[in-house]
Amino acid sequence: MNRAFLSALFLASVVLVTFGVNGSYLGIVGILLSTLGVFTSKNLLTLVLSFLNFSVSVAFDYYLRVWMHGYEFYDEGGIGVVYLCVISTLLYLYILSLDWYFYAGVSPEYKVHVEVPDIKYVASAYMYYPLLIMVIWCSFFVYANAGSMFSISFDLKELKKFSFLEYFSVIIFFLLRSNVSIQKRNVALALCFVLVAVILLASYRMVSIIFLMSIALAVFSGLRVNRVWVILAWVVFYIWLAAISYIRGDGLSIDFYKILGYKEYGYLDNTFTGVIETALIYSSIYENNTYVIRLFEFIGVLLPVPGSFIPDFMVYYNDLSDKYIGRIPGGGLLAGFVIYFDYLLVPFVLLYAYIAYRKMSIGMDAIWSVAMAFVFFVSVSRWWLYGPYVLFRFLGVFLVFLLLDSLLRRISNVSFKT
């Protein structure tokens, strides 16, 4: 039997035993598992997910051991934090075990390196200039219209106004994979980094992570990166993102504890505590929604089209905005969504992850495997922390560009023959 499977089974048993004996220590178990993932993962995706889960586990530990009822909006009408932590930790452990399983027996070099998944796909050169213009346009548009991290006028309404931004990751990928000269690709790469900088200035932190992951997959495909450098880069990036949050909120009032997410009187309040609280809120909403409502919303999650094409009654986060004004539609793949969709989402996500890791470990050349792995890789911060919909809706957007690329290839071949 595979050693990775036995290891995962043992660790899952540790989680469940801790849950049964004293659930208040589950956050610490999650922290230890995430640390293990940081130093044993072989895929860059798993390493990034380990960083995210480490922060989520710290937030869980805060709610479980320090302040059991520290959440501000949750009415405790759904599941408890302990159960939420169990499912979240087991989901993370499943992803980690996939990394161990599919990269078992590979080069010893992986002890100090992680790999950017290898993609063989090359897009048509005809994609280059239109997509380059779109990236330039997006940079100017966001700069001119979005709020700034140097201003306290940031409004959550902008999240809906600029929801199309995350799909620009597909544009970045096809632009950087276009079959053009190195000089043109370098120009495109420089402009993509300009877009990332503008996105950060506009305080769209999660979108910036998606864009950076897209750049990594498109430009550094197959590259093995020193693990230490990735860890240091993430620490710097985390500090920078935390600084953006506080610069945006109350000027330049930043200290060490605020960078870690602690506010007055030792109160922990950051993105990760917010995600947990939102997942709890969804579990409370679940208690009041009928099965028919949840079923239609489940279908809405799986539809591979942008949210603007889906009727409101099929969009799950409308329930959140109706009941909790101003709350961000987060919750991620945490138990909030496992419970919310009557566990129907679990088989889809587990199968999706299995296929994506299998293809990433052997190199991707088939179109469908490129699409699935791309979505799973670049949007990890979104589907893990905010919502599962991106796993399926990104596929629809990616498919449109694949069809467009195929059409351009046919046109270019016809033009060449004539």
N, C-alpha and C positions, 0 to 999 in steps of 0.2 A: 504494500500500500504506500502511496506517495507520502514522503516525509512532511511536505507542506500541508497536506490534508490532516495528518495526525497532529501537527503543531496547532493548526487552526482549531481542530476539535478540542484539544486540551485547553487552549485559551478561551474558547467559548464556554467550556465547562467552568473555568475560573470566574467568568462574568456571571454565569447563572448561579453559581454557588454564592458569590458575593451578594448577588441580588437576594438570595434566600436568607442568608445569615444577617447581613447588615447592608442594606441598600445605600446607606449614606456614604459608603466608600467607593461607589461605582465611578464617580468622577475621577478619583485617583487611579482606578484601574484603567480608565480611558486615557489618562495622561501617560501612564506607563506603556500602554499599547501603542500610542502615537509616537512616543520616543523610540520604541522598538522599530516602528515603521520608518522613522526618519533615518535610522542607521542600517536597516536591512533591505529597504525597498530598492528595486533595480530599474523601475520605470519612473521617469520624471513626474508623470501624473500621480503615482502613488506617493511620492515624496511631497508634492504640493498638497495632496489630500491629507497627509499626515500632519502637515503644518496647520491646516484648517481644523482638523479634528482635535489637535492638541489644544487649540484656543477654545473650541467648543467644550472640551472636557474640563478645562479650567472653569468655564462658566457653569457647567453642571456641578462641579465640586462646590462652587460658591452657593448654589441653590440647595445642594444636598446637605452640606455640613455647616455652612456659615449662616445662611439666612433662608430657611425653608420656604418662607412665604414672601420673599423679597420682590416678586414680580408685581408690577403696578396695575396692569389691566386685566389679568386673568381672574375669572370669577370662581375658579376651581370646580367648574361644572363638568369637566371632562376627565381625562386621565391625570395621573400624578407625575411629578418630575422623575421619580425613580423608574417607572415603567418607560417613560420617554427615553431616559438614559440607556436602559437595557437595549432597546431596539436600535437606537442610534449607534451604540458601541458594537453590536453584532453586525450591523450593516457595514461599518468601517472594517471590522475584522474580515468580513467576506471579501471586500475589495483587496485588503492586504494579502489574504490567502491566495487570491488569483495571481497577484504579483509573484509570490513565492512559488506557486505551482508552475506557471508558464515560463518562468525564468530559472527554474531549477536546473542545475548542472551546467550553467553557462560559465563563461570565462571568469576566473578569479578577479579580473579587473573590476568587476561589479562591486567588490567590497569597498572600493574607494570612488567608484563612478556610478552615475545613473545615466540611462539612455533616453534620448529623445526618440520616440517611435519613428521608424524608417518608412517613408512614403515614396513610392515610385512615380506618383502621378505628375504629369507635366501638362499645363494648360496651353491653349492656343495663344500665339503671339498677338492675335487680333483682340484678345481680352485686355491687353496691357493699357493702351491709352484711355479707353472709356473708364476703366476701373481707377486709373491714376487720377483722372479728372474728378471722379466721385470722392476719392479720398481727400483731394484738395478742397472740394466743395464742402465736405463734411467738417473739415477743420475750421473753415471760415464760418460756417453756419453755427457750429457749437460756440465758437469764440464770440460771435455777435449776439447770440440769443440766450445762451445758458447762463445760470448764476455762476458766480465766481467763488472760489474758496476764500478769497480775500474780502468777501462781503457776507454780512449776516442775513442778507435778504433771500438766502436759499429757501426754496419752497418745495415741499414734497410733491406738489402738483407737476413739477418738472419731470418726475419719474414717468408719468404717463405721456407727457408731451414728447419726451425723447426716448421712448421705449424702442424705437427702431434702431438705436445705436448699436445694440449688442449684435444685430445681424450684419453689421459692417465687418465683423470678424471673417465672415465668408468672403466678402469682397477683398479683404486683406490677403487671405489665403490664395485666392485665384490670381490676384495681382502679382504676388511674390513667387508664384509657381508658373508664371507665364514664360513661354519659351523665347526669351529675349537675351540680349547680351548682358555680361556681368555689369557693365556700366549702367545700363538701364535698370537692372535689378537693384543696384546700389542706390540709385536715385529714388526708386520706389520705396526701398527700405528706410531711407532717411525721412521721406515724407510720412511714412507710417509711424515712425517714432515722433514726428511732430504732432501727428494726430493723437498719439498716446499722451503727449505732454499737455495738449489742449484739453483732452478728456479729464486729466488729473486736475488741471486748473479749474475745470467746471465741477470738480468734486464727484465725478462718476467713478468711484474707486473700483467697484466690481467689474464695470465695463472695461476699465484699463487692464485688469488682470486677464480678462478674456482676450483682449487685443494682444497682450504680451505673449500669452500662450499660443495664439494664432501665428504670431511672428516666429516663435520658437519652433513650431511644427513645420512651418513653411520653409524657413531658411536653414535651420539647424537639424533637419531631418536625419536620423541615424547617428547623430553626434553623441559621444559619451562625455559627460561633463563631471568634473570633480565634485563630489558630494559636499565637501567643505565649502566650496565657493557658492554653491546653490544655497546652503544653509545661511551663510553670511549675507548673501543677496536678499534672502527672504526677511532676515532680521531688519536690515536697513529699509526694505520696502514696507514692512509692518510699521516701523517707527514713522516713516514718511506718511503712510495712510492715516495713522492715528493723529499725526500732527495736522493733517488736512482737516480732520474732523473738528479739532479744537480751534484752529485758526478760523474756520468757517463759523463756529459757534460763538466764541467770545474773544476774538482778536488773538493776541499773542500770549495769552495766559496759559502757558504749558509748563508742566513739570514732569518728573519721572513717573509719578503715580498716575498722572493723567494719560501718559503714553501707554501705560499698562491697562488703562480703562477704568481706574478707580477715581471716584469723585469725592465730594465732601463726606466726612465721617466713615470712610472706608467702603462706600457704596460702589459696587461694581456695575457699570452700565456701559456696554459697548455693543458692537455689531452682534457678537456671539450670544450675549445674554438676551438681546432683542430677538434673535432667531429662535431661541428656546421658548421665550414667552409667546411669540407668535404661533409656534407649533402647538403650545398648550391651548391657546385661544381657538385654533382650528379644531382641536379635539372637543372643545366646549360647543362650538358651532355645530359640530357633527351630531351632538345629542339632540339638536332641535330640527335638523334637516331630515326630510323623508328620504327613503332609499331611492326614489325616482329622481329627486333633485341631485343626490350624490352621483347617481349613475350618469346623468347628462353631463355633469361637471367632470366626471371621469373621462367620458368620451371627448370632452373639450380639451382635456390635458393631452390626450393621445393624438389629436388631429395635428398633422404635420404642416400647419399653416400659421402665419403670424396671428397674434391675438386679435388684431383689428378685424379679421375676417370671421371671427367666432361670435355668435350671439351672446348677449350679456348673461342670459340664464344658464349658459354652459361654461362660464368663467368663474372658477371657484373663489378667486380673491375678491370678487364683488361682495361676497358674504362678509368678508372682513371689513371692507370699507364702509359697508352699510351699518355694521354693528359697532365698530371701533374707528371713529373718525380720525384720520391722520396716521393710522398705523400702516407701516410698510408691508406689502404682501410677501412676507418671508416665510420661514418655516421649513424650507428645504426638504430633503428626503428623510428628515427626522420623523419620529412617530406621528407627528401631526398629520402627515400625508399617508402614512401606513394605515393609521386608524381611519382617517377621513374618507378614504375610498374603499372601506371595508376589506382591506388587505388585497384588493384586486390589482393594485399597482405593483405589488411585490414581485410576482413572476416576471412581469415585463422588464423591470429594472434589473433583476438578477440575471436574466437571460441576456439583456443588452450588455451588461458589464462583462459577462463571460465571453461573448462573441468579440467585443472590443479588445479585451486583453489578449485573447487568442490570436487575433489578427495583428495586434501591435507587436507581439513577441516574435512573430515569424516574418515581419515585413509586409507592407500593404501594397498590392498592385491591382487587385480587383476594385472596380468602382464602388460597389456597395460597401466593401470593407473600409475603404478610404473615408466614405461618408460617415459611417457609424463611429469609427475611431476618432475622426476629426471632431465631431460633436461631443463625444464623451471626454476627449482630452481638453479642448479649449474652454469648455463651459463648466469645468469642475466646480469652480467657486459658486456658480449660479445654481446648478442642480443640487449641490450638496447643502448650500446655505439658504437658498431662497425658494426654489420651486422646481419640480420635476418636469415641467412643461417644455423646458428648453431641449431636453433630450430628444423630443419628438418634433417640435416645431422647427428646430434648426435643420432637421433632415429635409423638411419641405423646401426651405430656402436654398439649402445646398443642392437639392435636386434640380431646382430651377436653373442654377448656374451650370450644373452638369449638362443639362439639356441645351443651354445656350452655347456652351463650349463645344458640344458635339455638332451643333448646327454650324458654328463658325468653321469647324474643321472641314465639314462637307463643302461649304461654300468655297473655302480656300483651295480644296482639291479640285473642284470644278473649274475655278478660275485658272488654276495652274495648267489643267489639261487643255483648256481652250487657248 
